[in-house]
């Protein structure tokens, strides 16, 4: 028997507050949450530009951005760290929105493009594209990544609609992990057949904010903008279907269309981000929960806030990766895994203790 969503479920966003005092309080909470997110994001951007193997004072960073100062500082900030920061902002916003959408559509608080196999589908698409075109160039592989992400999203949508998976977030998560492992195995089979692709894929597969010029990143930003616009247009419908399909229909929402277009948005967001930076996991898992803690469960608040907080997390992970290894750099995807994996284990253990399987 399908389990109806409840208001205590963190993936369920409806909220009803009839009094003017409650509405004012809600608006204050939203404003405070947005201000906190913007401050955190600004600090992360400053850290990304200033901190690394060579730390640069903020005043020198500003001088370098204006084209003044020493050539070495201008080169480090203007040519290297600006590229990484722009890439982190773009990919972080995409992954944050994709994670919030997946948690809403699947009604699963531990849904994430990385955990449920969407990133792995995009990665397989990139590998197939590289095998067909002869390299990991973004222009030639991003479309393959979108197809791979779309197919993986469709599988997850079908699984989430099944009675077995709908009754348990843990079961859907395990199915997603199995899908991700299968797709990753197929990717590895392609990679070992081509030594040139293997060399490029080895570092890309763990998720990194390096080696993407700004103009190349900006060239695919329209895909992420398109996915973001679709996501924002779906928020009212997603809030409605969280009440149940019957309630959504009574409100004039077509649940099937909302889920299909959510799939399209997730594919655009997660697929493009994966093509840019590799399969970075756990960003879409952690950030929507933080956003809900700041502004409440409504997706009309959670998704935009996730698009501000997720880049901050990704940039901080990138900065940590630059400094913890000394001369060797740890990719941002490894750092986010170290942050997110323990949180996922704790969540699953807590569900097990209360008898949820």
MITORNU-783174 format. One record per residue (C-alpha): x, y, z; residue in one letter. Coordinates in steps of 0.25 Angstrom, whole numbers, plus 5000, padded with zeros to 4 digits. Layout:
N
c1->X&c2->Y&c3->Z&residuo->a
...
***
This chain:
357
c1->5000&c2->5000&c3->5000&residuo->x
c1->5006&c2->5014&c3->4996&residuo->x
c1->5009&c2->5022&c3->5008&residuo->x
c1->5003&c2->5036&c3->5008&residuo->x
c1->5013&c2->5048&c3->5011&residuo->x
c1->5012&c2->5054&c3->5024&residuo->x
c1->5015&c2->5068&c3->5029&residuo->x
c1->5027&c2->5063&c3->5037&residuo->x
c1->5034&c2->5057&c3->5025&residuo->x
c1->5045&c2->5067&c3->5021&residuo->x
c1->5043&c2->5065&c3->5007&residuo->x
c1->5029&c2->5069&c3->5007&residuo->x
c1->5028&c2->5084&c3->5005&residuo->x
c1->5013&c2->5089&c3->5008&residuo->x
c1->5011&c2->5099&c3->5018&residuo->x
c1->4998&c2->5107&c3->5022&residuo->x
c1->4998&c2->5119&c3->5031&residuo->x
c1->4985&c2->5126&c3->5032&residuo->x
c1->4988&c2->5138&c3->5040&residuo->x
c1->4995&c2->5151&c3->5037&residuo->x
c1->5005&c2->5149&c3->5048&residuo->x
c1->5009&c2->5136&c3->5043&residuo->x
c1->5011&c2->5141&c3->5029&residuo->x
c1->5020&c2->5153&c3->5034&residuo->x
c1->5028&c2->5143&c3->5042&residuo->x
c1->5030&c2->5134&c3->5030&residuo->x
c1->5034&c2->5146&c3->5022&residuo->x
c1->5044&c2->5150&c3->5032&residuo->x
c1->5050&c2->5136&c3->5033&residuo->x
c1->5051&c2->5136&c3->5018&residuo->x
c1->5059&c2->5149&c3->5018&residuo->x
c1->5068&c2->5145&c3->5029&residuo->x
c1->5071&c2->5131&c3->5022&residuo->x
c1->5074&c2->5138&c3->5008&residuo->x
c1->5083&c2->5148&c3->5015&residuo->x
c1->5090&c2->5137&c3->5022&residuo->x
c1->5092&c2->5129&c3->5009&residuo->x
c1->5097&c2->5142&c3->5002&residuo->x
c1->5107&c2->5145&c3->5013&residuo->x
c1->5112&c2->5130&c3->5013&residuo->x
c1->5113&c2->5130&c3->4998&residuo->x
c1->5121&c2->5143&c3->4997&residuo->x
c1->5131&c2->5138&c3->5008&residuo->x
c1->5132&c2->5125&c3->5000&residuo->x
c1->5135&c2->5133&c3->4987&residuo->x
c1->5146&c2->5142&c3->4994&residuo->x
c1->5152&c2->5129&c3->5000&residuo->x
c1->5152&c2->5123&c3->4986&residuo->x
c1->5160&c2->5135&c3->4981&residuo->x
c1->5169&c2->5137&c3->4992&residuo->x
c1->5173&c2->5123&c3->4998&residuo->x
c1->5181&c2->5112&c3->4992&residuo->x
c1->5195&c2->5107&c3->4991&residuo->x
c1->5199&c2->5121&c3->4991&residuo->x
c1->5190&c2->5130&c3->5000&residuo->x
c1->5187&c2->5144&c3->4995&residuo->x
c1->5182&c2->5156&c3->5003&residuo->x
c1->5168&c2->5161&c3->4999&residuo->x
c1->5174&c2->5175&c3->4995&residuo->x
c1->5183&c2->5168&c3->4986&residuo->x
c1->5172&c2->5160&c3->4980&residuo->x
c1->5164&c2->5172&c3->4977&residuo->x
c1->5176&c2->5178&c3->4970&residuo->x
c1->5178&c2->5166&c3->4962&residuo->x
c1->5163&c2->5166&c3->4958&residuo->x
c1->5165&c2->5180&c3->4953&residuo->x
c1->5177&c2->5176&c3->4945&residuo->x
c1->5187&c2->5183&c3->4954&residuo->x
c1->5198&c2->5177&c3->4964&residuo->x
c1->5209&c2->5167&c3->4961&residuo->x
c1->5208&c2->5158&c3->4949&residuo->x
c1->5209&c2->5146&c3->4957&residuo->x
c1->5197&c2->5150&c3->4966&residuo->x
c1->5189&c2->5154&c3->4953&residuo->x
c1->5192&c2->5141&c3->4947&residuo->x
c1->5188&c2->5132&c3->4959&residuo->x
c1->5175&c2->5140&c3->4962&residuo->x
c1->5171&c2->5145&c3->4948&residuo->x
c1->5174&c2->5132&c3->4940&residuo->x
c1->5173&c2->5121&c3->4950&residuo->x
c1->5165&c2->5124&c3->4962&residuo->x
c1->5154&c2->5132&c3->4955&residuo->x
c1->5152&c2->5120&c3->4946&residuo->x
c1->5150&c2->5111&c3->4957&residuo->x
c1->5141&c2->5120&c3->4965&residuo->x
c1->5132&c2->5122&c3->4953&residuo->x
c1->5131&c2->5107&c3->4950&residuo->x
c1->5128&c2->5105&c3->4965&residuo->x
c1->5117&c2->5115&c3->4965&residuo->x
c1->5111&c2->5109&c3->4952&residuo->x
c1->5112&c2->5095&c3->4956&residuo->x
c1->5108&c2->5097&c3->4971&residuo->x
c1->5095&c2->5104&c3->4967&residuo->x
c1->5092&c2->5093&c3->4957&residuo->x
c1->5094&c2->5082&c3->4967&residuo->x
c1->5087&c2->5089&c3->4978&residuo->x
c1->5074&c2->5091&c3->4970&residuo->x
c1->5075&c2->5077&c3->4964&residuo->x
c1->5076&c2->5071&c3->4978&residuo->x
c1->5064&c2->5079&c3->4983&residuo->x
c1->5056&c2->5075&c3->4971&residuo->x
c1->5059&c2->5060&c3->4973&residuo->x
c1->5056&c2->5060&c3->4987&residuo->x
c1->5042&c2->5066&c3->4984&residuo->x
c1->5039&c2->5057&c3->4972&residuo->x
c1->5043&c2->5044&c3->4978&residuo->x
c1->5038&c2->5048&c3->4992&residuo->x
c1->5051&c2->5043&c3->4997&residuo->x
c1->5059&c2->5052&c3->5007&residuo->x
c1->5072&c2->5045&c3->5003&residuo->x
c1->5070&c2->5046&c3->4988&residuo->x
c1->5082&c2->5053&c3->4981&residuo->x
c1->5087&c2->5052&c3->4967&residuo->x
c1->5100&c2->5045&c3->4971&residuo->x
c1->5094&c2->5035&c3->4980&residuo->x
c1->5082&c2->5031&c3->4971&residuo->x
c1->5091&c2->5030&c3->4959&residuo->x
c1->5088&c2->5042&c3->4951&residuo->x
c1->5102&c2->5047&c3->4951&residuo->x
c1->5107&c2->5033&c3->4948&residuo->x
c1->5097&c2->5033&c3->4936&residuo->x
c1->5103&c2->5046&c3->4931&residuo->x
c1->5117&c2->5041&c3->4933&residuo->x
c1->5114&c2->5029&c3->4925&residuo->x
c1->5109&c2->5039&c3->4914&residuo->x
c1->5122&c2->5047&c3->4915&residuo->x
c1->5130&c2->5034&c3->4913&residuo->x
c1->5122&c2->5029&c3->4901&residuo->x
c1->5123&c2->5043&c3->4895&residuo->x
c1->5138&c2->5043&c3->4897&residuo->x
c1->5139&c2->5029&c3->4891&residuo->x
c1->5131&c2->5034&c3->4879&residuo->x
c1->5138&c2->5048&c3->4877&residuo->x
c1->5152&c2->5044&c3->4882&residuo->x
c1->5153&c2->5053&c3->4894&residuo->x
c1->5147&c2->5059&c3->4907&residuo->x
c1->5144&c2->5073&c3->4900&residuo->x
c1->5132&c2->5079&c3->4906&residuo->x
c1->5125&c2->5084&c3->4893&residuo->x
c1->5126&c2->5069&c3->4888&residuo->x
c1->5121&c2->5062&c3->4901&residuo->x
c1->5111&c2->5071&c3->4908&residuo->x
c1->5100&c2->5066&c3->4899&residuo->x
c1->5103&c2->5051&c3->4902&residuo->x
c1->5104&c2->5055&c3->4917&residuo->x
c1->5089&c2->5061&c3->4916&residuo->x
c1->5084&c2->5048&c3->4909&residuo->x
c1->5091&c2->5039&c3->4920&residuo->x
c1->5085&c2->5048&c3->4931&residuo->x
c1->5072&c2->5048&c3->4925&residuo->x
c1->5071&c2->5033&c3->4924&residuo->x
c1->5076&c2->5031&c3->4938&residuo->x
c1->5066&c2->5041&c3->4943&residuo->x
c1->5055&c2->5033&c3->4936&residuo->x
c1->5059&c2->5020&c3->4943&residuo->x
c1->5059&c2->5027&c3->4956&residuo->x
c1->5045&c2->5033&c3->4954&residuo->x
c1->5039&c2->5019&c3->4950&residuo->x
c1->5045&c2->5013&c3->4962&residuo->x
c1->5040&c2->5024&c3->4971&residuo->x
c1->5026&c2->5022&c3->4966&residuo->x
c1->5027&c2->5007&c3->4969&residuo->x
c1->5019&c2->5003&c3->4982&residuo->x
c1->5032&c2->4996&c3->4988&residuo->x
c1->5041&c2->5008&c3->4986&residuo->x
c1->5030&c2->5018&c3->4990&residuo->x
c1->5028&c2->5011&c3->5003&residuo->x
c1->5043&c2->5013&c3->5007&residuo->x
c1->5053&c2->5024&c3->5004&residuo->x
c1->5064&c2->5014&c3->5008&residuo->x
c1->5060&c2->5004&c3->4997&residuo->x
c1->5059&c2->5015&c3->4987&residuo->x
c1->5073&c2->5019&c3->4991&residuo->x
c1->5079&c2->5005&c3->4990&residuo->x
c1->5072&c2->5003&c3->4976&residuo->x
c1->5079&c2->5017&c3->4972&residuo->x
c1->5092&c2->5012&c3->4978&residuo->x
c1->5091&c2->4999&c3->4970&residuo->x
c1->5088&c2->5007&c3->4957&residuo->x
c1->5100&c2->5016&c3->4960&residuo->x
c1->5109&c2->5005&c3->4961&residuo->x
c1->5104&c2->4998&c3->4949&residuo->x
c1->5106&c2->5011&c3->4940&residuo->x
c1->5120&c2->5013&c3->4946&residuo->x
c1->5124&c2->4999&c3->4943&residuo->x
c1->5120&c2->5001&c3->4928&residuo->x
c1->5127&c2->5014&c3->4928&residuo->x
c1->5140&c2->5007&c3->4933&residuo->x
c1->5138&c2->4997&c3->4922&residuo->x
c1->5139&c2->5008&c3->4912&residuo->x
c1->5150&c2->5015&c3->4918&residuo->x
c1->5160&c2->5003&c3->4919&residuo->x
c1->5159&c2->5001&c3->4904&residuo->x
c1->5164&c2->5015&c3->4901&residuo->x
c1->5177&c2->5019&c3->4908&residuo->x
c1->5176&c2->5034&c3->4904&residuo->x
c1->5162&c2->5034&c3->4910&residuo->x
c1->5167&c2->5027&c3->4922&residuo->x
c1->5177&c2->5038&c3->4925&residuo->x
c1->5167&c2->5049&c3->4924&residuo->x
c1->5156&c2->5041&c3->4931&residuo->x
c1->5164&c2->5037&c3->4943&residuo->x
c1->5164&c2->5051&c3->4949&residuo->x
c1->5151&c2->5056&c3->4944&residuo->x
c1->5143&c2->5044&c3->4950&residuo->x
c1->5145&c2->5049&c3->4964&residuo->x
c1->5140&c2->5063&c3->4962&residuo->x
c1->5149&c2->5075&c3->4961&residuo->x
c1->5148&c2->5090&c3->4958&residuo->x
c1->5160&c2->5090&c3->4949&residuo->x
c1->5163&c2->5091&c3->4934&residuo->x
c1->5151&c2->5098&c3->4930&residuo->x
c1->5153&c2->5112&c3->4924&residuo->x
c1->5142&c2->5123&c3->4927&residuo->x
c1->5138&c2->5124&c3->4912&residuo->x
c1->5136&c2->5109&c3->4912&residuo->x
c1->5128&c2->5109&c3->4924&residuo->x
c1->5119&c2->5121&c3->4920&residuo->x
c1->5117&c2->5114&c3->4907&residuo->x
c1->5108&c2->5103&c3->4914&residuo->x
c1->5102&c2->5112&c3->4924&residuo->x
c1->5089&c2->5114&c3->4916&residuo->x
c1->5086&c2->5099&c3->4918&residuo->x
c1->5087&c2->5101&c3->4933&residuo->x
c1->5079&c2->5114&c3->4932&residuo->x
c1->5069&c2->5106&c3->4924&residuo->x
c1->5068&c2->5095&c3->4935&residuo->x
c1->5067&c2->5106&c3->4946&residuo->x
c1->5056&c2->5113&c3->4939&residuo->x
c1->5048&c2->5100&c3->4937&residuo->x
c1->5051&c2->5097&c3->4952&residuo->x
c1->5046&c2->5110&c3->4957&residuo->x
c1->5033&c2->5109&c3->4948&residuo->x
c1->5030&c2->5095&c3->4954&residuo->x
c1->5031&c2->5100&c3->4969&residuo->x
c1->5016&c2->5102&c3->4971&residuo->x
c1->5013&c2->5089&c3->4965&residuo->x
c1->5023&c2->5081&c3->4973&residuo->x
c1->5017&c2->5088&c3->4986&residuo->x
c1->5004&c2->5083&c3->4981&residuo->x
c1->5007&c2->5069&c3->4978&residuo->x
c1->5014&c2->5068&c3->4992&residuo->x
c1->5000&c2->5068&c3->4997&residuo->x
c1->4996&c2->5056&c3->4989&residuo->x
c1->4992&c2->5054&c3->4975&residuo->x
c1->4978&c2->5055&c3->4977&residuo->x
c1->4980&c2->5068&c3->4985&residuo->x
c1->4989&c2->5074&c3->4974&residuo->x
c1->4978&c2->5070&c3->4963&residuo->x
c1->4968&c2->5078&c3->4971&residuo->x
c1->4977&c2->5090&c3->4971&residuo->x
c1->4978&c2->5089&c3->4956&residuo->x
c1->4992&c2->5083&c3->4955&residuo->x
c1->4995&c2->5071&c3->4946&residuo->x
c1->5005&c2->5062&c3->4954&residuo->x
c1->5009&c2->5054&c3->4942&residuo->x
c1->5014&c2->5066&c3->4935&residuo->x
c1->5020&c2->5072&c3->4947&residuo->x
c1->5029&c2->5060&c3->4949&residuo->x
c1->5033&c2->5059&c3->4934&residuo->x
c1->5037&c2->5073&c3->4934&residuo->x
c1->5044&c2->5071&c3->4947&residuo->x
c1->5052&c2->5060&c3->4940&residuo->x
c1->5056&c2->5069&c3->4929&residuo->x
c1->5061&c2->5080&c3->4939&residuo->x
c1->5069&c2->5070&c3->4947&residuo->x
c1->5075&c2->5064&c3->4934&residuo->x
c1->5079&c2->5078&c3->4929&residuo->x
c1->5084&c2->5082&c3->4943&residuo->x
c1->5092&c2->5070&c3->4947&residuo->x
c1->5096&c2->5066&c3->4933&residuo->x
c1->5102&c2->5079&c3->4930&residuo->x
c1->5109&c2->5080&c3->4943&residuo->x
c1->5115&c2->5066&c3->4942&residuo->x
c1->5120&c2->5069&c3->4928&residuo->x
c1->5127&c2->5082&c3->4934&residuo->x
c1->5133&c2->5077&c3->4946&residuo->x
c1->5131&c2->5061&c3->4947&residuo->x
c1->5121&c2->5054&c3->4956&residuo->x
c1->5122&c2->5061&c3->4969&residuo->x
c1->5113&c2->5055&c3->4979&residuo->x
c1->5106&c2->5059&c3->4992&residuo->x
c1->5104&c2->5074&c3->4989&residuo->x
c1->5090&c2->5072&c3->4985&residuo->x
c1->5087&c2->5063&c3->4997&residuo->x
c1->5092&c2->5072&c3->5008&residuo->x
c1->5088&c2->5086&c3->5003&residuo->x
c1->5073&c2->5085&c3->5002&residuo->x
c1->5073&c2->5080&c3->5016&residuo->x
c1->5081&c2->5092&c3->5021&residuo->x
c1->5071&c2->5101&c3->5012&residuo->x
c1->5059&c2->5095&c3->5019&residuo->x
c1->5065&c2->5098&c3->5033&residuo->x
c1->5066&c2->5112&c3->5029&residuo->x
c1->5053&c2->5116&c3->5022&residuo->x
c1->5044&c2->5104&c3->5024&residuo->x
c1->5039&c2->5093&c3->5015&residuo->x
c1->5033&c2->5101&c3->5003&residuo->x
c1->5040&c2->5098&c3->4990&residuo->x
c1->5037&c2->5112&c3->4986&residuo->x
c1->5048&c2->5116&c3->4996&residuo->x
c1->5056&c2->5103&c3->4997&residuo->x
c1->5060&c2->5102&c3->4982&residuo->x
c1->5065&c2->5117&c3->4981&residuo->x
c1->5072&c2->5116&c3->4994&residuo->x
c1->5079&c2->5103&c3->4990&residuo->x
c1->5084&c2->5110&c3->4977&residuo->x
c1->5091&c2->5120&c3->4986&residuo->x
c1->5096&c2->5110&c3->4997&residuo->x
c1->5101&c2->5099&c3->4988&residuo->x
c1->5112&c2->5107&c3->4981&residuo->x
c1->5117&c2->5112&c3->4995&residuo->x
c1->5119&c2->5097&c3->4999&residuo->x
c1->5125&c2->5093&c3->4986&residuo->x
c1->5135&c2->5105&c3->4987&residuo->x
c1->5139&c2->5102&c3->5001&residuo->x
c1->5141&c2->5088&c3->4997&residuo->x
c1->5150&c2->5092&c3->4986&residuo->x
c1->5158&c2->5102&c3->4996&residuo->x
c1->5160&c2->5090&c3->5006&residuo->x
c1->5165&c2->5081&c3->4995&residuo->x
c1->5175&c2->5092&c3->4991&residuo->x
c1->5181&c2->5093&c3->5005&residuo->x
c1->5180&c2->5079&c3->5011&residuo->x
c1->5190&c2->5072&c3->5002&residuo->x
c1->5201&c2->5082&c3->5002&residuo->x
c1->5207&c2->5082&c3->4988&residuo->x
c1->5197&c2->5071&c3->4983&residuo->x
c1->5182&c2->5075&c3->4981&residuo->x
c1->5170&c2->5068&c3->4986&residuo->x
c1->5158&c2->5069&c3->4976&residuo->x
c1->5146&c2->5075&c3->4982&residuo->x
c1->5138&c2->5063&c3->4979&residuo->x
c1->5146&c2->5055&c3->4989&residuo->x
c1->5144&c2->5066&c3->5000&residuo->x
c1->5129&c2->5066&c3->4998&residuo->x
c1->5129&c2->5051&c3->4999&residuo->x
c1->5136&c2->5052&c3->5012&residuo->x
c1->5126&c2->5062&c3->5017&residuo->x
c1->5113&c2->5055&c3->5011&residuo->x
c1->5116&c2->5040&c3->5013&residuo->x
c1->5116&c2->5041&c3->5028&residuo->x
c1->5103&c2->5049&c3->5028&residuo->x
c1->5097&c2->5039&c3->5019&residuo->x
c1->5101&c2->5027&c3->5028&residuo->x
c1->5096&c2->5034&c3->5041&residuo->x
c1->5083&c2->5037&c3->5034&residuo->x
c1->5081&c2->5022&c3->5029&residuo->x
c1->5085&c2->5017&c3->5043&residuo->x
c1->5075&c2->5026&c3->5050&residuo->x
c1->5064&c2->5021&c3->5040&residuo->x
c1->5068&c2->5007&c3->5044&residuo->x
c1->5067&c2->5010&c3->5059&residuo->x
c1->5052&c2->5015&c3->5058&residuo->x
c1->5048&c2->5003&c3->5049&residuo->x
c1->5048&c2->5009&c3->5035&residuo->x
c1->5053&c2->4999&c3->5024&residuo->x
***
